[in-house]
Amino acid sequence: MASAASAPPTPANLKRIVAASLIGTTIEWYDFFLYGSAAALVFNKLFFPDSDPLVGTLLSFLTYAVGFAARPLGALVFGHYGDRLGRKKLLVLSLLLMGGATFAIGLLPTHASVGAAAPVLLTALRLVQGFALGGEWGGAVLLVSEHGDARRRGFWASWPQTGAPAGQLLATGVLSLLTAVLSDDAFGSWGWRIPFLLSGVLVALGLWIRLSVDESPVFREALERAEARKAERVEDAEKLPLVSVLRHHWRDILVAMGARMAENISYYVITAFILVYATSSAGVSKQTALNAVLIASAVHFAVIPLWGALSDRVGRRPVYLFGAAGIGLWMFPFFSLVDTARFGTLVVAVTVGLVLHGAMYAPQAAFFSEMFATRMRYSGASIGAQFASVAAGAPAPLIATALLDGYGSSTPIALYVIAAAVLTLIAVGVAKETRQRDLADIGAAAGAVEDSSTETAAIRASGAPTA
């Protein structure tokens, strides 16, 4: 039985924990997506003005991809200290780093003012954004997963996942409003800075809520056991979380990375690259494309908890596999609908794509959390998720733009996403179901073990399914 310290929180406390995770991920994704949208709309002109328009967009997306390159480092650093010091402290730090970098982007001089220094400064701040986001996701979903009960973990853990569409909704909404009320010249001159500067207000709100929650009881118990072992026998002190997770959970990390391929690539093609494709190939205005993403993001936000609840009933794998197969099948209809250049069909294309994406994204939080032992869970979930983003989400808009430039057709782009869907189907198909794992019981069962490696063995011996 789980100890009293790991008893499920009251509904009011659980809602506060969910809110703390959700608002933090919303702000961080707002910052991240704001950059992606600005990269597609204005950064090519402000920071790379000497290039051909499409080449300038490629360079702009290259700085966008740089942020993904910093994610694995953030996952390693935040995962290590999150497994040693706790989830809450690292989540506060990630929020400060991301918000500070985004606010600073709003103050940057452009190429017209400082020349080549402008894109260098932009890239440096983008690296800080990526580093922070690499540590944010794992901590946010674990804070909820480790507080909740196994019966509804998929539902509750999916709420931090709604931070992605909420952030997208907020970023796109602000940009859409500004492009609607400002002329192109005004937006390109100073209007683009406003949404970046707004990040400062959002971070203050996020910190106020995030500082009000307690550390995960499952983690506190695991930390107490570790401290007790160190006091009794210093020579048996547990191994570094990174070492343990790579040694004992490498298969789970590979499964997590494979599961991210279709989810990550499809999302950035649908939400970031679509702003380039719709305006340059389909002849749709920037305002129309932004409004379509805005509407679709609202639907995306609403369906993620529903997919999470379904994963509690039928399992993580069936829901995830449905989403991967669906997104692969949707790619050709998706581009055909966008090519009509009509607002209604554009909304349908993006909305259906994001609904199918949600079937992968919603169960992902619980699925990844349930793969790893408590004292290496932050490291394992973060490494699996963020290392995959380097190969998946980072180059997705870049590859899609290059394919469009090289072939002048959406067919290669659709095939690119379909290939990613196949990889995800294979990875999730070979994994085992994790829905029945009780993280609190696992922690109690591991109470007498000597280190993280033995804890992993105890998890498997207890019958909890692993990949």
Secondary structure as UniProt FT lines:
FT   HELIX           4..6
FT   HELIX           11..41
FT   HELIX           43..46
FT   TURN            49..50
FT   HELIX           53..69
FT   HELIX           71..85
FT   HELIX           87..105
FT   TURN            106..107
FT   HELIX           111..114
FT   TURN            115..116
FT   HELIX           117..145
FT   TURN            146..147
FT   HELIX           150..152
FT   HELIX           153..161
FT   HELIX           163..181
FT   HELIX           184..186
FT   HELIX           187..191
FT   HELIX           193..197
FT   HELIX           199..210
FT   TURN            211..212
FT   HELIX           217..232
FT   HELIX           234..236
FT   HELIX           241..248
FT   HELIX           250..268
FT   HELIX           269..273
FT   HELIX           274..280
FT   HELIX           286..314
FT   HELIX           316..339
FT   HELIX           343..369
FT   TURN            370..371
FT   HELIX           374..376
FT   HELIX           377..391
FT   TURN            392..395
FT   HELIX           396..407
FT   HELIX           411..430
FT   TURN            435..436
FT   HELIX           439..445
FT   TURN            446..448
FT   HELIX           452..461
FT   TURN            462..463
//
